[in-house]
Amino acid sequence: MYNSTYRSPLTTFTTIFIILFSIYYTPIDTFGTNAPIKMTLMVLSAIILFTRTFKASKALIIGSLYLFFQLLTASFHSDSFRWSTYIYSVLLTLTYICFYNLIFIEKIFTIDHFIKICKWMMMIYFVVCIIQQIALLAGINVMVEINLWKPLDRGIGCNSLANEPSHFARIMLVYYYAYIKCNEYKRDEGPFTLKELFSGEHKWVTIRFVWMMITMGSGTAFVCLILLSLYFVRKHNWYYILPTLIILYGLIQASGIEHLDRATGVMNNAVQLDKEGAREADGSGASRVSPFLNSLNADFTKFETWFGHGIDYSVNNRLFAKQKATLFDDYGLIFYILSMMLNFSCAYSFWSLGTVFMFAGIGGGCGSNIQYAWALMMIMTCIRYFYENRYNPEIYDDYEDEDCEIEEIEENTQTTIE
């Protein structure tokens, strides 16, 4: 039976929300708390949560504990406490709870609708990427109208509608992963092969994705591609897929291409838990893995390790830039555990490639006030929702087909469709 919820204003709002929440257009929006579009979206989400979808859910319960403990630990350090930072964290968390409830409780998306969102988000990023690359080839390094807001000095490497190339890479990885996983669930025939993704309806989506990843000028993009390749490793093919990947990895290292060398250098040293080696290979890339490596060597006998040093301790002491940050400097290890509970209860399936993305620093998640990381967590939430409801015919119906059928019946019989 046709579910009118899929055509509700909540569906329209959430569609517009996820599009605008996943892009940064510098002339209007900035990166941080003074981004007018993002702030408007978060305030609207909080209003919708309390007026339309304030219902018990895992996101509401764990998110409330998350915010309470964040306030508690921050209050231990009154000298550094700042209400603006905490309120921004509250808005991000309420926004996520609203999104989760709309997806899991209100069931506002069909899988076809979400696949279209992923497909067209990647198309929008691709079009802007090509426009920026044409400008760069023409010698234009800065043109804020097309979101080239600072010189990158990476050839045709660009940031498209992201804040920087590394963010561009992470956003495209998560959207493409969502695209292939949801199409996989929809067809219910198991994972795709590489050949299938380069043929049929998926061909141009994949080609556009690969073009963006290899030309954006980001070592993070190649880390994303290397880890995404694990999708094709299965029980029945590991004995020839893994050797193939190892050979390709060796060819990458021997290629002499700067971005590839940086990416593989970081990965090699990260696997060996060598923070200094990772930093020498690529300072930017190492900054994404060093917090994890530093956390393994934290002093767990200290009160601050468990309850943090206070708001913005890491930023104020430039721990990230110095490669000395851990995963729990500001609010402590207990808060980090709560953030992992929120991630794994609502967005990530633990035994999944998405979890690898998250711990590798190329996926999304909570635990910080980084807006686009929460946006990527929302996309992962949709993947989980469609996986858990893969046998629900209402959610997997293509409502556009239903619309056509309904219109035809109404035209011929003038009957009411329930």
Helices and strands as residue ranges (DSSP letters): G 4-7, H 9-20, H 36-52, H 58-75, H 83-104, H 111-137, G 144-146, H 165-187, H 194-197, G 200-202, H 203-215, H 219-228, G 229-232, H 238-254, H 258-271, H 275-281, H 283-296, H 303-307, H 313-316, H 332-346, H 353-359, H 371-388, H 393-396, H 399-413
